[in-house]
Structures are given as C-alpha cells and as structure tokens.
Amino acid sequence: MDGIHDLGGKHGFGQIVRELNEPAFHERWEAVVFALSGAVGAAGAMRNVDQFRHAVERIDPVAYLDHGYYGRWLGGIENLLVEAGLLTQREIDDRVQRSGGVLGRVAARPSSAPDRVDYAPEGLAAQRPLSAARKFNVGDAVVTQDAPCASHTRLPAYARGKRGEVIAWHGGWVFPDANAHGLGEQPAHLYTISFPGETLWGPGAEPATTVSLDLFEPYLKKVVKP
C-alpha cells in the first residue's frame, strides 16, 4: 500500500548506521513482542506473514517512524487482535494504564471491516509449483506497473513505472498482494529485475549503481522493441 512504511529510495533520512555486535533485543519488552507474534498466530488472529506485514503497514504513520522496529510489530499485533475480536482497543489501553504506563500516541489503527484470512499456509516455505508458463526470460526488458496502491504490495514506490532487465527467474511463489487479504495464495512467477541507478533516481544517482529487486510477474510488462 502507499504509506509511510514505503521508505526505500527516499532522501532525507540520513545514513544507515550499523550497530556492531547488535543484540537480538535491546530491551526485554522487545523479546515479549517477538513472543507475542507467535502467540497471535497460534490464536488464529494471524494466518500468514503477508497479513502481518499489512497490519504493520497500517499503523499510525508518526508511530511508524517513532516507535522503532518492535514498536511497529506491537502496533500491527494490536491491529490483528482487535480485528479478530480477541480484544478491544479499550481493553488494551486500560491494561497499559493499570500497569503504570502512560498512553501516548497509539500506533494501532484497526479496521472496522478487516479482511478475513480463514486458511492456513501450506507449510513454512512459500515456493509453489506452477503449471502456467512464465511470460519473461532472462535478458528481457520489462517495465513495472505504475499505479496507486491501497492494498498490500511488494513493489516499492521508487521502482514503479521503471524499466529494467530480467536477470533471474525463481519459479512460482505465494503472491503477497492476494495472500495478505485472504484471497488465496495465487502463486505467481518471481523474477529478479536489475535497474540502473539513473533509471530510478535520475542523473543525480550514484554513478555505476544498479539495484536488483525480486518482483512478481503481475507487476511487470514486457517492453516491445520497435
């Protein structure tokens, strides 16, 4: 979907600083949130990772930037719990206050008419066999679709409407755009597409830069040579 979470390729956020010997969790509450993600799945409120990603995408935009990695997870988990009818937002807020916490910006923004995902994934892996022939081959020139998106997608905004080249084919995989919304797995062919930096960011791009993205077949159209 088009939201604050789609930060790839945007200017103004500074350099990515990698923490040496970074621990898995900086504080105990982060480990609790990680454990909660499994509990939410066991309770049936989360059926697949695409549904979870979409729940995180839908949290408050300012909270997305301010609450950190596991803070975003927590907002997404609250969305799922409320949408599944296991808790109300009021019950969550009351528990925070009874525990001595102070309500600040609430990240969760549960939908009043959530998508229903009532099937379980076919195992942990996401690769699927396909009978349909692939549309593209290595070396083909393709252009990505360019349209606003209100639902979940794995096509980043900075790569929409851009021309690239197929450099690898990976077979069939669960299509996140459908799976996140309970529309079935709808497996699709997956490719690696290479884009020149100038194609994505214009003449101001770092020289000799290329970006490779794994993109699904429904995102792509073949460039017809004149």
ABEGO torsion letter per residue (X at the ends): XBBAABABGBBGAEBBBBBBGBBABABAAAAAAAAAAAAAAAAGABABAAAAAAAAAABBAAAAAAAEAAAAAAAAAAAAAAAAGABBAAAAAAAAAAAGBBBBBBABBBBABBBBBABBBBEABABBBBABBBABBBGBBBBBBBBBBABBBABBAAABGBBBBBABBAEBBBBAAAAAAGAEAGBBBBBBBBBBAAAAAEAABBBGBBBBBBBBAAABBBBBBX
